[in-house]
Amino acid sequence: MNITRWEPFREVEDMFRQYSPFLSRAMRRFEGDESKWRPVADITETDAEYVIKAELPEVKKEDVNVTFEHGLLTISGERRQEKKQKNQNEIRVESFYGSFSRSFSLPDNVDAKNIRAESRDGVLKVSVPKTTPTKPEQPISIEVK
C-alpha cells in the first residue's frame, strides 16, 4: 500500500525536532516552508478497514475537510491562531498555524461510500472500510473469423 511520498528533508527534520525545536524551525526556513504545517498521522490496518489518525490540536471539526477522489484520501483544513489579549505578551511561539493538507493513496479494495471520520480530543480518526477484492476476470477466448 503506497501511503505517502518520500520527502528527504522530513527525516532530517524529524531528527532535529527530537533534539531541539530551534533546529527544526531552522530547517523549515532552509526549505523555504516556514509557514506550512503538516500534521502527523498514524495509519493502521485490520482485516476489515484502514484507520488513519491525524493529530489536529486546536483544530475545530468545522475547519477540517476530508475528501476521497480517484483513490486519494485528502485531509485538509486550517488551524487558526487565537487573538492576543491586550495584556498578553508572547515570549515564545513554537506552534504552527495556517492551512494544512495531507493526502494518502489507498488501494483499490476500499469501500468509498462508507468512509467515516470523527474528531475527538484533537485527533481526527478516519475509518476506511475494505471491500472484498474482485477476482480478475478469466480470459475469454474469442474466435477470429
N, C-alpha and C positions, 0 to 999 in steps of 0.2 A: 504494500500500500504506500503510495507516494504521498507524504504528508505535507512537507514544506520544502521550499527550495533552499539550497545551501548558500549561506552568506558568510564568507570567510571572516569578516570583521566581528560577527556576532560572537564567535567562540572566544576571540581575544577579549572582547568587551565583557563577556560573562566572567572571565578570569579576573579582569581588573575590578569588576563590580564586587567580587567577593572580598577583595583586599582593600579597596578604597573607593568611595563614591566620587572622590575628586578625579581619579584616573578614569573612571567610567565616563564622566561628563567631558573630560578632555578628549576621549576617543570619539564621542559624538561630534564635537567641534571639528575634529580632524576629518571626519567623514562628511562634514557639511550638513549634518542632520540633527542639529541641536534641539529643534522643537518637536521632533517626531517621537511619539510614544508608541511602543509595541507591547501590549500586554502579554504576559507569559501564558502559555496554555499547556495542559496535560491531556494526552489522548490515550484512552484505554479501549480495549476490545473484549467483548464477551461473545458467546455463541449467538446471541440474539441481537446485539447492537454495538455501535461505536459510540463512545462518550467523549465529548470534548469539554474540558473545564477551563475556562479563561478567567484569570484574576482581573477583576474590574473594580478596584476600590474607589469609593466615592462617585461611582457612575450610576445614575438613576436608570431604571429599566426602560423609561421613556426615551432615553438618549442612546439606546442600543438598537441596531438593526441586524437581523440575521436573515440571509438570503441563500438560496440554493439554485444554481443555474449551471447547466452543462457539466455536472459532476463536480462543481466547485462550491464549497460552503464558505460563505464570507460573513465574518463578524465585524461590524463597523459601528462607529458612534463617536461620541465626544465626551471627554472628561473636562468639566467646567471648573474653573478656579473660583473659589469663594471670594466675594468682595471684601476688601480690607475694611476694618472698623477704624474709626477716627484715631483712637489712642493705641493702635496696634502697629508695632514696628517689626518688620520681617528681619530676622537675624540671619537665617539660612533657609533656603528652599531647595530641597532635593527632589521633590515630586515633579512629575511631568504632567502637563495639561495640554489639551487640544484634541484634535481629531485623531482617530486611530482606525486601522483596518488590518485584519488578519484573514488570510484565505487558506483553505485546506482542500486538497484534491482527494476526492473519495472514490472508491472503486465502484464498479457498475452494479453491485448487488445491494444497493441501498433502496429503501422504501421512502422516496422523497415526499410523498403525500402525508406521511406520519411522523415527520421530524418534529420534535418538541424542544422548547427552550424555556428555562426558568432561571430567574435571578434571585439569589438569596445570600445574604451576608457578604456581599462584594464578590461573589463567584457566579459566573454565568455557566450553566450546565446545559449543553446541547446534546440530546439523545437522538441518534440516527439509527433507526431500526434496519436490520438486514432483511433481505428477501432471499428466498431460495434461488440459487443460481439456475438459470435456464440451461438445459442441456443443449449443446450445439447440435444444430440440425445435421442429420445424416446426409451424406452426399446422395444426390439423386442422379441416376443415370438417364441421360437424355439421348434418344436415338437421333443420329444425324441422317437426314434424308438427302 
